[in-house]
Each structure stands twice: as structure tokens, then as C-alpha cells.
Amino acid sequence: MSDILSISNNLLSTIYSTSDGTSTVSSDPLGALAAAEANSTKDIAQTEAQPQVARDLATFRAAVASAKTPEALLQNPTVLKVLLTANGLGDQTSYTALAQKALLSNTNDSASLADQLPNTAWKTAAATLDFANSGLSVIQNTSVLDTIASGYAEVLWRQSLDTTTPGLSNALTFRSEASTVTSVDQILADPALRSVVLTALGIPAIIAEQDIGAEETAISSRLDITQFKDPKFVEQFAQRYLIQNNIANADSATNTTNSVLSSYGFAQASSSDSAASESNTLASLVVQSQGLIV
């Protein structure tokens, strides 16, 4: 095991260093994950205090306080941006009409739009805010407003982490949501969960071009989702994702990893499958050295 640990440390050092031996902005992904977890409370508070974020939240709170109806409130683009971002739907802000109708859905009605959309985050948001049955009473509650503001800042903080460690935002989202996963369809409907699972399992993204049944089979044949109830398994899975994702995104990954693999006596992958093969080999070495899943 000590030999494998030595190899894995050298691999990480090689992958995340420049030609002159200095560290690149994409440093050790496992170290970045640990640091993000340790500093999250402080960093989220700092994000919430940033000028643009503070302006967004001030506009949001003022609009909520003065709103007369949910429909009128959701006409405000900043309100919509804050609500969607805080609920993990930030990539849907350009779909104004869809967002307004989904958030106004009565989730007690299985035919409502929020119930019909594949991403369950819509239903969760609509049920939590309960505009359809409670009007503005839920969102005008001070504790709810504070939770939304904190959630907005947290999502923006997570996204900022990707500039130095690609995929770290997805890893953190996965860690917080994995225990709620009950089906493969739920994974496929959530962009962050889908990215983590496909990458960690070594399933190429091009599979999305096939029938959804192909994606479901590819995942279910490799993964027992009941294991997501185990915090240790979730942590290990997130770590494997980060290793795989960072190797895939590293500059000149093919040449670098071929060189490193060769120096340790591993066969180099052919040009047709080098990226997938090399990343799986490297990730497996690092995973083994830290007692993670293989």
C-alpha cells in the first residue's frame, strides 16, 4: 500500500504542476474539497457580503416586502434569479414564463407543471414556497428569507470554486443531495448529480445522445444507489469524481499521463481510448492509495 500511496502522490504532483514544478490553479482536488468543507461557513458569509450579491439580496428582500401577489413578485427578474439560484435552478433563469408557472404550481395536483418537469428541484421549490396555497405568507417569513439568501450565496460560492478546481461545485452539491436519491431517473434529471455519477463511473458523456434507457442501464449496472445512504460511500464517490474530472480537465492530460504511466511501468493507452483509459487508471491508483472505492 505504501508503494501505491507514493505513486499516487507523485501522480497528483505531476498532474497539478506546471513545467517548472510550481502548482497550477487546479491544485489537488481532494485537498480543495477538504478546504471547502472546512471553510464553508466563513466563505459563504463573505460571498453574501460581496457588493453585487448584497445588492441582489437587498432588491430581493425589498420586492418580497412590497409584493401584493405571488404573480407580481415573480415578475421581478432579480427575485426570479435569487429564487432559482438558491434552489439549484440557476441555469433556468432565462426561461421566465416556465419558471413562473412552475413555481406557482400546486404540488398537491399531480398534473401541475412542477410535478411534470423531470428535474425534481422544481417540485421541491414550488412545494416549499407554496405560492399556490399560501400566497406570500411563506416567503415573507423572516427565517425563510434568511434561508433563501444564505442558499443564494452558497450556490454562488460553490460556483466560484470551479475556477480553481473544476467540478468542486458539483462534488459539494452531490455530497449534500446524495442521501435523497431514490432512483436513477432522479440522478439523470439533476445536472450536477448526473455529471458526478457519469464521471465517477467512467461513463462517457456522449451516452446522452442515446436513448435515456441506455443511460439508466449504464448507471444501474455499475451502481447500487442505496449506497448513497452511507456517508462514507458518498464521500468516497465524490472524491473519485473529483480525481476523474480534474484529470480529464488537466492541460495536456494525455501527454502528461502517458509519460507518468510509462515511468511506473504501466502500458500506454491507444490514441482512440487514451483519455478514458488513462484517467481511469490514474484515478484507480489514487483511490486505492486512500482506501477509496475502486
PABA-270464 format. One record per residue (C-alpha): residue number from 1; residue in one letter; y, z, x. Coordinates in Angstrom, 2 decimals. Example, Ala and Ser with C-alpha at 12.3 -4.5 7.8 and 13.67 -1.06 7.14 Angstrom:
BEGIN
num,residu,y,z,x
1,a,-4.50,7.80,12.30
2,s,-1.06,7.14,13.67
//
This chain:
BEGIN
num,residu,y,z,x
1,m,0.00,0.00,0.00
2,s,2.40,0.78,2.86
3,d,1.94,-2.79,4.16
4,i,2.79,-4.21,0.74
5,l,5.84,-1.93,0.49
6,s,7.05,-3.15,3.89
7,i,6.57,-6.76,2.86
8,s,8.36,-6.24,-0.46
9,n,11.34,-4.59,1.22
10,n,11.59,-7.49,3.66
11,l,11.33,-9.97,0.80
12,l,14.16,-8.32,-1.13
13,s,16.25,-8.08,2.02
14,t,15.73,-11.76,2.76
15,i,16.34,-12.97,-0.78
16,y,19.53,-10.98,-1.28
17,s,21.14,-11.53,2.11
18,t,23.29,-14.34,3.46
19,s,22.55,-16.30,6.59
20,d,24.46,-13.77,8.73
21,g,22.43,-10.88,7.34
22,t,25.09,-9.42,5.07
23,s,24.34,-8.62,1.45
24,t,25.35,-11.12,-1.24
25,v,26.92,-10.15,-4.56
26,s,23.44,-10.35,-6.12
27,s,22.04,-7.27,-4.44
28,d,18.71,-5.51,-5.01
29,p,18.24,-5.84,-8.79
30,l,16.23,-2.63,-9.09
31,g,18.95,-0.70,-7.29
32,a,21.54,-2.30,-9.56
33,l,19.54,-1.22,-12.64
34,a,19.31,2.36,-11.39
35,a,23.05,2.44,-10.60
36,a,23.95,1.03,-14.02
37,e,21.85,3.66,-15.75
38,a,23.32,6.48,-13.67
39,n,26.95,5.41,-14.12
40,s,26.85,4.04,-17.67
41,t,28.88,6.75,-19.41
42,k,31.72,6.61,-16.89
43,d,31.71,2.82,-16.63
44,i,31.72,2.30,-20.40
45,a,34.70,4.64,-20.75
46,q,36.53,2.69,-18.03
47,t,35.77,-0.58,-19.81
48,e,37.12,0.81,-23.09
49,a,40.36,1.70,-21.29
50,q,40.90,-1.79,-19.89
51,p,44.12,-3.35,-21.30
52,q,42.52,-6.25,-23.20
53,v,39.70,-4.12,-24.58
54,a,42.15,-1.39,-25.58
55,r,44.32,-3.97,-27.39
56,d,41.31,-5.37,-29.24
57,l,40.25,-1.91,-30.37
58,a,43.78,-0.91,-31.39
59,t,44.05,-4.08,-33.50
60,f,40.60,-3.40,-34.96
61,r,41.41,0.20,-35.93
62,a,44.76,-0.76,-37.45
63,a,43.18,-3.55,-39.50
64,v,40.45,-1.23,-40.80
65,a,43.00,1.42,-41.76
66,s,45.18,-1.03,-43.73
67,a,42.42,-3.16,-45.30
68,k,42.07,-3.23,-49.08
69,t,38.74,-5.05,-49.35
70,p,35.85,-5.94,-47.01
71,e,36.51,-9.62,-47.63
72,a,40.12,-9.30,-46.48
73,l,39.11,-7.22,-43.45
74,l,36.62,-9.83,-42.27
75,q,39.32,-12.50,-42.33
76,n,40.79,-10.85,-39.21
77,p,39.38,-12.64,-36.11
78,t,39.69,-9.55,-33.88
79,v,37.82,-7.42,-36.41
80,l,35.09,-10.01,-36.58
81,k,34.92,-10.22,-32.78
82,v,34.64,-6.45,-32.37
83,l,32.06,-6.03,-35.12
84,l,29.84,-8.88,-33.98
85,t,30.05,-7.98,-30.31
86,a,29.27,-4.31,-30.96
87,n,26.22,-5.33,-32.98
88,g,24.82,-7.70,-30.38
89,l,26.04,-10.80,-32.18
90,g,28.95,-11.71,-29.93
91,d,27.67,-15.25,-29.43
92,q,28.11,-15.85,-33.18
93,t,31.87,-15.26,-33.39
94,s,32.63,-18.97,-33.77
95,y,30.57,-19.10,-36.98
96,t,33.22,-17.36,-39.07
97,a,32.01,-18.26,-42.57
98,l,28.39,-17.45,-41.72
99,a,29.35,-14.10,-40.19
100,q,31.49,-13.09,-43.15
101,k,28.80,-13.94,-45.68
102,a,26.05,-12.27,-43.66
103,l,28.00,-9.03,-43.15
104,l,28.84,-8.91,-46.87
105,s,25.16,-9.27,-47.77
106,n,23.45,-6.73,-49.97
107,t,20.39,-5.98,-47.85
108,n,18.63,-4.47,-50.87
109,d,18.29,-8.07,-52.03
110,s,15.59,-9.87,-50.06
111,a,17.26,-13.17,-50.91
112,s,20.54,-12.21,-49.21
113,l,21.73,-14.24,-46.24
114,a,21.35,-11.35,-43.78
115,d,17.70,-10.97,-44.84
116,q,17.06,-14.67,-44.39
117,l,18.53,-15.12,-40.90
118,p,15.91,-14.94,-38.11
119,n,17.95,-12.57,-35.91
120,t,17.36,-9.13,-37.45
121,a,20.63,-7.89,-35.94
122,w,22.42,-9.46,-38.91
123,k,20.46,-7.39,-41.40
124,t,20.88,-4.23,-39.33
125,a,24.66,-4.72,-39.13
126,a,25.00,-5.52,-42.84
127,a,22.89,-2.50,-43.82
128,t,24.78,-0.16,-41.50
129,l,28.25,-1.24,-42.63
130,d,27.06,-1.59,-46.25
131,f,30.10,-3.55,-47.39
132,a,28.19,-4.83,-50.43
133,n,27.58,-1.38,-51.91
134,s,30.07,0.96,-50.25
135,g,33.10,-1.24,-49.77
136,l,35.24,0.07,-46.90
137,s,34.11,3.69,-47.09
138,v,31.58,3.43,-44.26
139,i,33.71,1.54,-41.75
140,q,36.76,3.71,-42.45
141,n,34.83,6.80,-41.43
142,t,36.22,8.05,-38.10
143,s,32.83,8.60,-36.49
144,v,31.73,5.09,-37.46
145,l,34.91,3.62,-35.99
146,d,34.31,5.52,-32.75
147,t,30.70,4.32,-32.59
148,i,31.76,0.69,-33.09
149,a,34.48,1.00,-30.43
150,s,32.03,2.50,-27.95
151,g,29.47,-0.17,-28.79
152,y,32.03,-2.93,-28.21
153,a,32.97,-1.51,-24.81
154,e,29.32,-1.04,-23.86
155,v,28.42,-4.65,-24.61
156,l,31.38,-5.90,-22.57
157,w,30.40,-3.57,-19.72
158,r,26.83,-4.84,-19.76
159,q,28.02,-8.43,-19.70
160,s,30.24,-7.71,-16.69
161,l,27.19,-6.53,-14.73
162,d,25.76,-10.05,-14.81
163,t,28.45,-11.26,-12.42
164,t,26.79,-9.35,-9.57
165,t,23.22,-9.04,-10.84
166,p,22.22,-11.89,-13.18
167,g,20.15,-10.66,-16.10
168,l,21.10,-6.98,-15.80
169,s,22.76,-7.04,-19.22
170,n,19.57,-8.37,-20.80
171,a,17.49,-5.76,-18.97
172,l,19.61,-2.92,-20.32
173,t,19.54,-4.37,-23.83
174,f,15.77,-4.72,-23.60
175,r,15.37,-1.11,-22.47
176,s,17.38,0.18,-25.42
177,e,15.72,-2.02,-28.06
178,a,12.12,-2.49,-26.88
179,s,10.73,0.51,-28.78
180,t,11.91,-1.03,-32.08
181,v,9.97,-4.27,-31.56
182,t,7.16,-4.69,-34.08
183,s,6.43,-8.42,-33.88
184,v,6.61,-11.44,-31.59
185,d,8.93,-13.11,-34.12
186,q,11.41,-10.28,-33.59
187,i,11.38,-10.98,-29.86
188,l,11.97,-14.69,-30.36
189,a,14.84,-14.07,-32.79
190,d,16.79,-11.98,-30.28
191,p,18.20,-13.97,-27.31
192,a,18.16,-11.01,-24.91
193,l,14.63,-9.88,-25.78
194,r,13.37,-13.44,-25.67
195,s,14.83,-14.04,-22.23
196,v,13.38,-10.82,-20.82
197,v,9.90,-11.33,-22.23
198,l,9.55,-15.01,-21.34
199,t,10.88,-14.48,-17.83
200,a,8.81,-11.36,-17.12
201,l,5.65,-13.08,-18.34
202,g,6.36,-16.22,-16.33
203,i,6.58,-18.43,-19.42
204,p,8.89,-21.43,-18.75
205,a,11.97,-21.70,-20.95
206,i,11.05,-25.31,-21.73
207,i,8.45,-23.95,-24.14
208,a,11.32,-23.62,-26.65
209,e,11.12,-27.41,-27.06
210,q,7.66,-26.99,-28.58
211,d,6.70,-25.63,-31.98
212,i,7.54,-21.95,-32.41
213,g,3.83,-21.30,-32.74
214,a,3.44,-22.24,-29.08
215,e,5.92,-19.56,-28.05
216,e,4.25,-16.97,-30.26
217,t,0.84,-17.74,-28.78
218,a,2.13,-17.77,-25.22
219,i,3.58,-14.27,-25.68
220,s,0.86,-12.66,-27.79
221,s,-1.88,-13.87,-25.43
222,r,-0.15,-12.17,-22.49
223,l,1.42,-9.09,-24.03
224,d,0.42,-6.19,-26.28
225,i,3.75,-5.35,-27.90
226,t,2.53,-1.87,-28.90
227,q,3.01,-1.02,-25.21
228,f,6.76,-1.20,-25.80
229,k,6.44,2.27,-27.34
230,d,5.68,3.57,-23.86
231,p,8.96,4.26,-21.96
232,k,7.23,3.87,-18.59
233,f,5.88,0.44,-19.53
234,v,9.30,-0.62,-20.81
235,e,10.94,0.45,-17.53
236,q,8.33,-1.42,-15.50
237,f,8.67,-4.53,-17.67
238,a,12.47,-4.51,-17.30
239,q,12.10,-4.21,-13.53
240,r,9.68,-7.12,-13.38
241,y,12.10,-9.22,-15.41
242,l,14.96,-8.47,-13.03
243,i,12.90,-9.36,-9.98
244,q,11.71,-12.63,-11.51
245,n,15.16,-13.53,-12.84
246,n,17.00,-12.77,-9.61
247,i,14.55,-14.77,-7.53
248,a,14.93,-17.72,-9.92
249,n,18.72,-17.50,-9.64
250,a,18.96,-16.92,-5.91
251,d,20.71,-19.68,-3.95
252,s,18.27,-21.93,-2.12
253,a,15.42,-19.89,-3.55
254,t,12.77,-22.50,-2.85
255,n,13.51,-22.88,0.86
256,t,14.05,-19.16,1.39
257,t,10.92,-18.03,-0.39
258,n,8.75,-20.71,1.21
259,s,9.91,-19.51,4.61
260,v,9.24,-15.87,3.80
261,l,5.86,-16.58,2.23
262,s,4.85,-18.61,5.27
263,s,5.82,-15.79,7.63
264,y,3.45,-13.47,5.80
265,g,0.62,-15.98,5.66
266,f,0.91,-17.00,2.02
267,a,0.34,-20.62,1.06
268,q,3.46,-22.50,0.03
269,a,3.66,-23.92,-3.45
270,s,3.72,-27.64,-4.01
271,s,7.02,-29.26,-4.92
272,s,6.01,-29.65,-8.55
273,d,5.48,-25.98,-9.23
274,s,7.12,-24.22,-6.31
275,a,9.78,-22.29,-8.22
276,a,7.42,-20.71,-10.75
277,s,4.65,-20.08,-8.25
278,e,6.89,-18.56,-5.60
279,s,8.77,-16.31,-7.96
280,n,5.53,-15.02,-9.47
281,t,4.06,-14.34,-6.02
282,l,7.16,-12.55,-4.77
283,a,7.60,-10.54,-7.94
284,s,3.95,-9.51,-7.87
285,l,4.29,-8.27,-4.28
286,v,7.35,-6.20,-5.09
287,v,5.84,-4.98,-8.34
288,q,2.64,-3.88,-6.60
289,s,4.58,-2.02,-3.90
290,q,6.38,0.07,-6.52
291,g,3.38,0.72,-8.70
292,l,4.61,-1.54,-11.47
293,i,2.65,-3.83,-13.74
294,v,1.14,-6.96,-12.26
//
